Amino acid sequence: MREVREWTAHARRILHKRRDPVVVQTLRSATAATIAYVIALRLSPEPAPLTAPLTALLVVQVTLYATLTNGFRRVNAVVTGVLVAIAFSLLVGLTWWSLALLLVASLAVGRLVRVEEYVPEVAISAMLVLGVTTVGDTAWARVVETLIGAVVGLGCNLLLAPPVWVEEAGESIEGLARRLRQLMLRMGEEAVGGTPPHRAAERLHEARRLDHDIVEVDAALRQAEDSLRLNPRVREGLLHRVVLRTGLDTLEICTVVLRVLARSFTDLAKEREPEPLFEAETGAALEQLMSEIADAVVSFAVLVTTHLSASAESAEERLTAELRTAAGTRDKLALLLREEAERETEHWQLLGAVLTEVNRILDELDTEHRTRRLFEELDRVSREQRVRMPRLTRLRERLGVQEQMWRDRTGVGGRFR
């Protein structure tokens, strides 16, 4: 008994330390399936009511929101399949052609009732019920077992509160920002000296590969958004979702602009080979500016992923100072690029494009620009909620919960703290 307790304590420490989605999903699913089977043994007339643990296994997800949505669709799919099987059993028996008709009808009806990924489950339920002798008893037993599995799955997520994946999503966003920073630093260093076209093209390919990183970060953010919905442990889920989503949108725009900047560097390297990309003073200013923007990108990521007021305020002050310094370097670079374009008129478009692209990144990172985007996103979400749930929206507006929440979080300057 002592060894069992020690093993359980060790497993809990590992789970608390890592909070790995696979571990969480495995433990919750196994627990829900076992409990559902024990309950079904007492309530179902079947000697081996495996439909209950199967339903619980499929219903339980990592997040409560996914559990609720999948549970409803799962129950809907099984009940639909049972009803289709009952209708077929009253008309025909089980033959090869009736089975074919049953499959076609079940899949078609599954599309109509909109069970989404559980469309095959409609056909599976119909086949299992049609293939038994006592159709009526088995059909209703299967419905009961399905309801047991769904209820147990929902109960497990209510009693065993699912984790909130905001921290993991924040780490993904910061990781993306640091990869952006490394690429910006390399591009700035190569702007000083002679850069052959093939090396500039390598930086362009690196910028393109960042698109795959954005997809991975988006997946982590979607999981975090689902974990915030309907989660009893979270009081301000909408605020966290909007802050993280708009932060990722900003980094995605910066990634796209950086890819365009890498394209401009590549074209300029081809045009000016074997000469350097820029003159010595211009290249030094551009290297300094790229370094300052790279630091600002990381500070921006820290800002949008920080939830403590003091830490967020410190991160915003640091970001504001870095952007102010970068703006001064940008003005110096603008004068140098203008002089260089006047001397080399054949390259003025590429030189102008470089300035336009760094300007766009600075504008996207600007704190006032971010504040406007936050409120625009909040207004959009509020309008959608008002259309979907008018009564709930009117109640929340009457209580003033959402407005007070944003006043407390944004303060006079409209910043997220």
Solvent accessible surface area in square Angstrom, and as a share of the most:
residue,aa,sasa,rsa
1,M,170,0.76
2,R,172,0.63
3,E,140,0.63
4,V,92,0.53
5,R,136,0.50
6,E,93,0.42
7,W,175,0.61
8,T,44,0.26
9,A,41,0.31
10,H,89,0.40
11,A,32,0.25
12,R,169,0.62
13,R,148,0.54
14,I,74,0.37
15,L,51,0.25
16,H,151,0.67
17,K,171,0.73
18,R,162,0.59
19,R,55,0.20
20,D,36,0.18
21,P,51,0.32
22,V,108,0.62
23,V,57,0.32
24,V,12,0.07
25,Q,50,0.22
26,T,79,0.46
27,L,88,0.44
28,R,15,0.05
29,S,8,0.05
30,A,55,0.43
31,T,53,0.31
32,A,0,0.00
33,A,17,0.13
34,T,86,0.50
35,I,74,0.37
36,A,0,0.00
37,Y,70,0.27
38,V,76,0.44
39,I,64,0.32
40,A,0,0.00
41,L,81,0.40
42,R,203,0.74
43,L,114,0.57
44,S,11,0.07
45,P,101,0.64
46,E,59,0.26
47,P,119,0.75
48,A,56,0.43
49,P,1,0.01
50,L,114,0.57
51,T,15,0.09
52,A,0,0.00
53,P,19,0.12
54,L,71,0.35
55,T,0,0.00
56,A,0,0.00
57,L,84,0.42
58,L,64,0.32
59,V,0,0.00
60,V,0,0.00
61,Q,47,0.21
62,V,22,0.13
63,T,5,0.03
64,L,4,0.02
65,Y,72,0.27
66,A,22,0.17
67,T,0,0.00
68,L,62,0.31
69,T,42,0.25
70,N,15,0.08
71,G,3,0.03
72,F,149,0.62
73,R,45,0.16
74,R,0,0.00
75,V,29,0.16
76,N,41,0.21
77,A,0,0.00
78,V,0,0.00
79,V,41,0.23
80,T,14,0.08
81,G,0,0.00
82,V,1,0.01
83,L,96,0.48
84,V,18,0.10
85,A,0,0.00
86,I,39,0.20
87,A,51,0.40
88,F,36,0.15
89,S,32,0.21
90,L,143,0.71
91,L,149,0.74
92,V,42,0.24
93,G,47,0.45
94,L,97,0.48
95,T,59,0.34
96,W,210,0.74
97,W,111,0.39
98,S,0,0.00
99,L,59,0.29
100,A,48,0.37
101,L,93,0.46
102,L,0,0.00
103,L,57,0.28
104,V,101,0.58
105,A,29,0.22
106,S,0,0.00
107,L,76,0.38
108,A,53,0.41
109,V,46,0.27
110,G,0,0.00
111,R,170,0.62
112,L,141,0.70
113,V,54,0.31
114,R,196,0.71
115,V,0,0.00
116,E,105,0.47
117,E,100,0.45
118,Y,22,0.09
119,V,5,0.03
120,P,75,0.47
121,E,13,0.06
122,V,0,0.00
123,A,6,0.05
124,I,72,0.37
125,S,0,0.00
126,A,0,0.00
127,M,69,0.31
128,L,98,0.49
129,V,0,0.00
130,L,9,0.05
131,G,45,0.43
132,V,59,0.34
133,T,128,0.75
134,T,82,0.48
135,V,32,0.18
136,G,41,0.40
137,D,99,0.51
138,T,20,0.12
139,A,0,0.00
140,W,150,0.53
141,A,3,0.02
142,R,15,0.06
143,V,15,0.09
144,V,58,0.33
145,E,4,0.02
146,T,0,0.00
147,L,82,0.41
148,I,17,0.08
149,G,0,0.00
150,A,6,0.05
151,V,99,0.57
152,V,14,0.08
153,G,0,0.00
154,L,48,0.24
155,G,23,0.22
156,C,9,0.05
157,N,0,0.00
158,L,106,0.53
159,L,155,0.77
160,L,95,0.47
161,A,42,0.33
162,P,0,0.00
163,P,13,0.08
164,V,25,0.14
165,W,1,0.00
166,V,13,0.08
167,E,106,0.48
168,E,49,0.22
169,A,1,0.01
170,G,6,0.05
171,E,108,0.48
172,S,33,0.22
173,I,0,0.00
174,E,46,0.21
175,G,22,0.21
176,L,0,0.00
177,A,0,0.00
178,R,119,0.43
179,R,100,0.36
180,L,0,0.00
181,R,69,0.25
182,Q,83,0.37
183,L,3,0.02
184,M,0,0.00
185,L,40,0.20
186,R,85,0.31
187,M,3,0.01
188,G,1,0.01
189,E,106,0.47
190,E,26,0.12
191,A,0,0.00
192,V,57,0.33
193,G,35,0.33
194,G,50,0.48
195,T,9,0.05
196,P,40,0.25
197,P,24,0.15
198,H,114,0.51
199,R,98,0.36
200,A,3,0.03
201,A,27,0.21
202,E,84,0.38
203,R,36,0.13
204,L,6,0.03
205,H,85,0.38
206,E,33,0.15
207,A,0,0.00
208,R,102,0.37
209,R,140,0.51
210,L,10,0.05
211,D,52,0.27
212,H,126,0.56
213,D,30,0.15
214,I,14,0.07
215,V,101,0.58
216,E,118,0.53
217,V,3,0.02
218,D,31,0.16
219,A,60,0.47
220,A,24,0.19
221,L,0,0.00
222,R,141,0.51
223,Q,53,0.24
224,A,0,0.00
225,E,19,0.08
226,D,38,0.20
227,S,0,0.00
228,L,7,0.03
229,R,75,0.27
230,L,111,0.55
231,N,7,0.04
232,P,89,0.56
233,R,134,0.49
234,V,29,0.17
235,R,232,0.85
236,E,48,0.21
237,G,10,0.10
238,L,16,0.08
239,L,0,0.00
240,H,27,0.12
241,R,39,0.14
242,V,5,0.03
243,V,1,0.00
244,L,1,0.00
245,R,46,0.17
246,T,1,0.01
247,G,0,0.00
248,L,3,0.01
249,D,50,0.26
250,T,2,0.01
251,L,0,0.00
252,E,71,0.32
253,I,45,0.23
254,C,0,0.00
255,T,0,0.00
256,V,60,0.35
257,V,13,0.08
258,L,0,0.00
259,R,58,0.21
260,V,67,0.39
261,L,0,0.00
262,A,1,0.01
263,R,87,0.32
264,S,7,0.05
265,F,9,0.04
266,T,2,0.01
267,D,45,0.23
268,L,0,0.00
269,A,3,0.02
270,K,115,0.49
271,E,110,0.49
272,R,15,0.05
273,E,103,0.46
274,P,127,0.80
275,E,104,0.46
276,P,61,0.38
277,L,3,0.01
278,F,3,0.01
279,E,64,0.29
280,A,82,0.64
281,E,108,0.49
282,T,3,0.02
283,G,0,0.00
284,A,52,0.40
285,A,3,0.03
286,L,0,0.00
287,E,61,0.28
288,Q,91,0.40
289,L,0,0.00
290,M,1,0.00
291,S,40,0.26
292,E,27,0.12
293,I,0,0.00
294,A,0,0.00
295,D,49,0.25
296,A,0,0.00
297,V,0,0.00
298,V,19,0.11
299,S,6,0.04
300,F,0,0.00
301,A,0,0.00
302,V,36,0.21
303,L,7,0.04
304,V,0,0.00
305,T,18,0.11
306,T,22,0.13
307,H,61,0.27
308,L,130,0.64
309,S,63,0.41
310,A,81,0.63
311,S,52,0.34
312,A,0,0.00
313,E,57,0.25
314,S,55,0.36
315,A,1,0.01
316,E,20,0.09
317,E,100,0.45
318,R,105,0.38
319,L,0,0.00
320,T,49,0.28
321,A,45,0.35
322,E,38,0.17
323,L,20,0.10
324,R,157,0.57
325,T,78,0.45
326,A,0,0.00
327,A,30,0.23
328,G,43,0.42
329,T,11,0.06
330,R,50,0.18
331,D,78,0.40
332,K,102,0.43
333,L,0,0.00
334,A,27,0.21
335,L,113,0.56
336,L,21,0.11
337,L,6,0.03
338,R,160,0.58
339,E,83,0.37
340,E,0,0.00
341,A,19,0.15
342,E,113,0.50
343,R,140,0.51
344,E,35,0.16
345,T,90,0.52
346,E,126,0.57
347,H,17,0.07
348,W,145,0.51
349,Q,122,0.54
350,L,38,0.19
351,L,2,0.01
352,G,36,0.34
353,A,30,0.23
354,V,0,0.00
355,L,41,0.21
356,T,87,0.50
357,E,17,0.08
358,V,0,0.00
359,N,42,0.21
360,R,109,0.40
361,I,1,0.00
362,L,14,0.07
363,D,78,0.41
364,E,6,0.03
365,L,0,0.00
366,D,53,0.28
367,T,26,0.15
368,E,118,0.53
369,H,46,0.21
370,R,12,0.04
371,T,27,0.16
372,R,132,0.48
373,R,48,0.18
374,L,3,0.01
375,F,74,0.31
376,E,115,0.51
377,E,34,0.15
378,L,16,0.08
379,D,72,0.37
380,R,99,0.36
381,V,18,0.10
382,S,17,0.11
383,R,133,0.49
384,E,69,0.31
385,Q,25,0.11
386,R,102,0.37
387,V,125,0.72
388,R,152,0.55
389,M,80,0.36
390,P,60,0.38
391,R,197,0.72
392,L,84,0.42
393,T,14,0.08
394,R,124,0.45
395,L,84,0.42
396,R,72,0.26
397,E,96,0.43
398,R,173,0.63
399,L,121,0.60
400,G,23,0.23
401,V,77,0.44
402,Q,35,0.15
403,E,97,0.43
404,Q,93,0.41
405,M,21,0.09
406,W,8,0.03
407,R,149,0.54
408,D,93,0.48
409,R,53,0.19
410,T,6,0.03
411,G,25,0.24
412,V,162,0.93
413,G,63,0.60
414,G,8,0.08
415,R,70,0.25
416,F,9,0.04
417,R,56,0.21
